[in-house]
Amino acid sequence: PPACLPLVYNFFTHSNTLYIHSLKDHEHDRHVLGEAEIIECIGDNLYLAEVNGVQCTAIFNFFTGAYYVDDVYGIQKEAAHG
C-alpha cells in the first residue's frame, strides 16, 4: 500500500487553501494559494485533488507543510478515481 500521511490541511489556516499550479505568479516566480480539496491518497505522497471540478494530482511538501496541486500537468481522468 502507498505511504500516506493523514490528510492535513494548511497548517496556518486550517482550511483547504492549497498552492495551485495554474495560479502561479510567473512574473515574480511565486506560488499562489487557492481553494482545492484533497480527495484521497493514491500513491506514495501522491494525492487526488479537485480544483474547480477538475481532478488532478497533488503532493505534500514536508519542508513547507503545504500541499501543491498540479492542475496543469497532473489532470486525471475520472476513471482513475475508482
Backbone as a ProteinNet text record, in pm:
[ID]
protein_1_A
[PRIMARY]
PPACLPLVYNFFTHSNTLYIHSLKDHEHDRHVLGEAEIIECIGDNLYLAEVNGVQCTAIFNFFTGAYYVDDVYGIQKEAAHG
[TERTIARY]
83	0	87.1	35.4	112.9	134.5	247.7	276.5	203.8	100.6	18.8	13.7	20.7	0.7	-147.3	-191	-330.1	-347.4	-462.9	-484.7	-476.6	-379	-354.1	-370	-456.2	-472.9	-374.7	-364.8	-269.4	-256.4	-135.1	-110.4	-146.8	-137.2	-156.9	-301.9	-378.3	-516.9	-616.4	-571.6	-659.1	-775.6	-746.9	-851.6	-804.4	-884.8	-845	-785.8	-709.5	-636.4	-500.2	-478.5	-357.5	-288.7	-161.9	-91.5	-136.3	-176.6	-231.3	-144.2	-99.4	-4.4	-53.1	-178.1	-226.4	-236.5	-230.3	-238	-100.2	6	142.5	167.7	233.3	273.7	408.4	406	528.6	619.6	561.3	642.1	736.2	687.7	768.1	812	783.2	818	771.7	642.1	583.7	464.5	451	332.4	218.9	95.4	-21.2	-121.9	-181.3	-281.9	-416.8	-492.3	-627.6	-707.8	-836.3	-925	-916.4	-894.5	-891	-924.1	-952.9	-984.7	-899.8	-836.2	-764.9	-869.4	-882.8	-986.3	-935.1	-817.2	-762.4	-615.7	-550.1	-411.9	-415.7	-337	-334.9	-196	-97.8	37.9	126.4	255.6	349.9	359.6	306.1	299.4	238.7	139.1	65.7	-82.2	-149.2	-288.3	-375.6	-501.8	-600.2	-667	-668.1	-726	-831.2	-913.8	-1012.2	-1006	-993.4	-989	-1093.5	-1191.1	-1295.7	-1357.3	-1383.3	-1446.1	-1353	-1223.6	-1125	-1041.2	-1031.5	-949.1	-806.2	-712.4	-571.1	-486.9	-356.9	-268.1	-217.8	-172.1	-113.1	-6.8	86.6	187.2	189.2	242.5	260.4	408.5	443.3	582.2	610	694.2	723.7	799.3	873.3	952.1	866.4	765	677.8	551.6	521.1	399.5	274.1	281	167.1	152.5	29.9	2	20.4	70.2	87	5.6	-93.8	-185.9	-142.5	-127.8	-86	-206.8	-273.6	-390.2	-350.3	-219.7	-171.4	-128	-32.2	19.7	-36.5	-101.8	-147.3	-294.9	-361.4	-505.5	-529.9	-624	-657.1	-793.3	-806.3	-936.4	-1023	-1151.5	-1248.7	-1231.3	-1199.7	-1187.5	-1072.2	-970.3	-855.4	-893.2	-1008.1	-1051.3	-1117.8	-1127.5	-1202.2	-1123.3
-120.6	0	126.5	234.2	358.3	415.8	484.3	552.6	686.7	698.5	819.4	878.3	1007.2	1077.5	1098.5	1115.7	1158.6	1291.9	1313.6	1437.8	1556.1	1641.2	1758.5	1880.5	1971.1	2091.9	2197.4	2303.3	2410.9	2434.7	2419.7	2430.4	2567.7	2670.3	2805.2	2849	2805	2849.4	2740.5	2615.2	2502.3	2498	2524	2523.3	2443.1	2443	2374.3	2473.9	2568.4	2662.6	2602	2566.8	2495.5	2571.6	2539.9	2602.5	2535	2615.6	2563.7	2609.5	2512.4	2536.4	2643.2	2636.7	2728.9	2873	2893.5	3029.3	3092.2	3020.3	3067.8	3206.9	3290.2	3424.9	3410.9	3397.6	3374.5	3496.4	3613.6	3736.1	3743.7	3700.2	3705.6	3566.4	3462.1	3323.7	3283.8	3304.3	3271.4	3178.7	3086.9	3001.5	3081	3050.8	3125.1	3027.1	3065.6	2983.4	2996.5	2886.9	2886.2	2776.5	2771.3	2671.1	2539.7	2432	2298.2	2198.9	2076.7	1973.1	1850.4	1797.8	1671.1	1562.3	1473.3	1370.1	1243.2	1194.9	1072.2	1055.9	966.7	930.6	824.2	842.8	746.4	687.1	727.3	674.9	729.6	697.2	748.5	900	971.1	1117.5	1170.6	1101.8	1143.4	1139.5	1249.9	1264	1302.2	1262.6	1306.1	1429.6	1536.9	1663.2	1708	1802.9	1860.2	2011.8	2074.7	2220.4	2260.2	2338.6	2384.6	2270.2	2158.6	2044.5	1957.2	1988.8	1911	1829.5	1699	1614	1614.2	1629.6	1635.6	1582.5	1574.7	1522.8	1634.8	1594.1	1687.2	1611.8	1687.4	1630.7	1714	1655.2	1727.6	1758	1884.8	1924.7	1930	1840.3	1830.1	1952.1	2018.9	2134.3	2258.2	2275.2	2393	2361.7	2233	2195.1	2226.3	2217.1	2253	2155.5	2147.7	2069.8	2157.1	2095.7	2162.9	2084.1	2148.6	2084.6	2117.3	2012.8	2033.4	2019.4	2131.3	2132	2170.9	2167.7	2195.3	2063.6	1993.8	1868.8	1744.4	1760	1644.2	1615.3	1660.5	1635.1	1485.9	1434.9	1292.3	1269	1156.2	1117.7	1068.1	1085.9	1043.9	897.2	811.4	666.7	632.7	718.9	688.8	689	745	755.4	628.6	526.5	413.5	295.1
0	0	0	-56	-60	79.4	94.9	221.4	219.8	300.3	301.1	441.1	445.3	571	591.5	715.3	734.6	663.4	604.4	530.5	625.2	600.5	683	594.5	632.9	553.8	600.4	527.1	553.2	703.8	755	898.5	955.6	873.7	924.2	922.1	823.4	813.1	849.3	859.2	887.6	788.9	663	561.6	442.2	337.7	215.7	115.7	166.7	83.2	55.1	-72	-111.1	-223.8	-248.1	-360	-489.4	-588.1	-712.9	-829.8	-909.2	-1017.9	-1116.3	-1160.4	-1262.9	-1214.9	-1083.9	-1029	-1009.2	-1042.4	-1015.4	-1074.3	-995.4	-1037.7	-1107.1	-1240.2	-1316.7	-1317.9	-1312.1	-1314	-1194.5	-1077.1	-955.3	-908.2	-989.6	-958.9	-818.2	-792.1	-661.3	-678.7	-584.5	-580	-516.7	-559.1	-511.6	-451.6	-339.9	-272.9	-340.8	-341.6	-394.8	-327.7	-358.5	-299	-376.1	-304.7	-362.4	-252.3	-292.1	-194.3	-221.7	-118	-128.4	-108.4	-206.5	-201.7	-135.6	-181.8	-124.3	-163.5	-92.3	-123.6	-232.2	-339.1	-449.2	-472.8	-394.4	-408.3	-299.3	-305.1	-206.1	-221	-123.8	-124.5	-254.9	-304.9	-424.5	-390.5	-412.2	-372.2	-490.4	-484	-581.1	-522.4	-599.5	-554.5	-654.5	-612.5	-702.8	-694.8	-812.8	-824.7	-927.3	-887.2	-979.9	-1059	-994.7	-1060.2	-1141.7	-1146.1	-1221.9	-1124.8	-1149.1	-1064.5	-1116.2	-1023.2	-1060.2	-944.5	-965.6	-862.5	-772.3	-655.1	-558.8	-480.6	-425	-335.4	-207.4	-102.3	23.4	37.5	57.3	76.2	225.9	272.7	415.7	467.9	382.1	424.9	445.2	360.5	374.1	453.1	470.2	541.5	463.1	329.5	246	129.3	78.3	-42	-164.5	-273.2	-402.1	-503.8	-561.4	-654.8	-797.3	-880.4	-1019.4	-1111.9	-1134.7	-1224.2	-1366	-1396.9	-1532.4	-1597.7	-1536.7	-1592.7	-1526.6	-1411.6	-1335.4	-1344.3	-1449	-1463.7	-1479.4	-1402.6	-1401.2	-1464.3	-1530	-1584.1	-1469.4	-1480.6	-1377.8	-1342.4	-1440.5	-1417.7	-1324.8	-1313.4	-1228	-1081.1	-1048.4	-909.3	-858.3	-929.9	-879.1	-870
[MASK]
++++++++++++++++++++++++++++++++++++++++++++++++++++++++++++++++++++++++++++++++++

